[in-house]
Amino acid sequence: MDDNWTVAYSTSKSWQAEIAKQVLEDNGIAAVIINKQDSSYLFGEAEVYVDICNLEKAKELTKNIDN
């Protein structure tokens, strides 16, 4: 991934990251999940990355996923 990609969404629940990625892709924004969770203890974050030019729209689209 190059420097133009940035975190648009982060969660401790990997399933929420999958939902966020799907919402973004359904709205024409390419997204990639980087899972930084420890596989033994399940702490850490799953992060959804988008191209920086889509960051504001991506944050708007994913702001209610946690609720």
Secondary structure by P-SEA (a helix, b strand, c coil): cccccccccccccaaaaaaaaaaaaaacbbbbbbbccccccccbbbbbbccccaaaaaaaacccccc
